[in-house]
Amino acid sequence: MRVSVQPNTVKPGTYRLVLHTGRLASFEDFIRHVEGGSTVTRADAVAVLSAAADWVRQCAAMGREVDLGPLGRSRLGMKGVFETIPQRIEDADVTLTISWVLPGKMKRAVARAGAGLVRERVQAVPKRPIIAEARRILPGGVPDDHPNRYTPGQAVRLYGSRLDYDPARADEGVFLIAEDHTETRVELVAINSPKQVLYIMPSDASGSYYVIVRRRHERPDGPLLEDRLSEPLVPAGE
């Protein structure tokens, strides 16, 4: 079992253990395990598991949770955000969610098994920010249908993960790399969050730009990491 010690972002000033799991045990691995340890055939095992999955789906569609004994039970939820109390709830306004709750007996068995495993401490691998795409924001707050375009003086939204940064640090942030390789740090930022960054393009912007996000990994003295948008931003209309 490989573990690393990392800063605890939920409780600053403390540290947490992070487990680095091994290879995923696949569905095929399970089928081979069943075949090798019992008289159950592959076809039987696949049929039972497929029926169980279909049963969970059917019950969820009827608003029913499912208890599968030693495998645990499903738990349903509903997501929906409304600015006022709605008179009518449309299908498009809500999302049915499902999670799986393991039984206490299985959790205790796993905890006992984990207590006997040998732990190998490894260095945590810093995770860089990831820019998935960039969209110009049109009047009314609507994203452009076409990615990687901009209008000088107007907003661009970056989508991805681990995009948030410390604006007080001059070496962190959103940077624009021009065609002549000059680099400009964006100063007007309206949203600075892990999954989205909304910034204003400079009013004198022209030509194409590569966009880079730089941030430190988890702690103030961590390594400076970056990601670059795969395609350059170009002026709208070109």
Sequence and secondary structure as in RCSB ss.txt:
>XXXX:A:sequence
MRVSVQPNTVKPGTYRLVLHTGRLASFEDFIRHVEGGSTVTRADAVAVLSAAADWVRQCAAMGREVDLGPLGRSR
LGMKGVFETIPQRIEDADVTLTISWVLPGKMKRAVARAGAGLVRERVQAVPKRPIIAEARRILPGGVPDDHPNRY
TPGQAVRLYGSRLDYDPARADEGVFLIAEDHTETRVELVAINSPKQVLYIMPSDASGSYYVIVRRRHERPDGPLL
EDRLSEPLVPAGE
>XXXX:A:secstr
 EEEEEE SSSTT EEEEEE  S   HHHHHHHHHHHSS  HHHHHHHHHHHHHHHHHHHHTT   B GGG EEE
EEEE   SS  SS  GGG EEEEEEE  HHHHHHHHHHHHTS  EE        EEEEEEEEETTTEEEEEESEE
 TTSEEEEEEES    TTSTTSEEEEEETT  EEE   EEEE SSEEEEE  TT  S EEEEEEEESSSTTS EE
EEE SS BEETT 
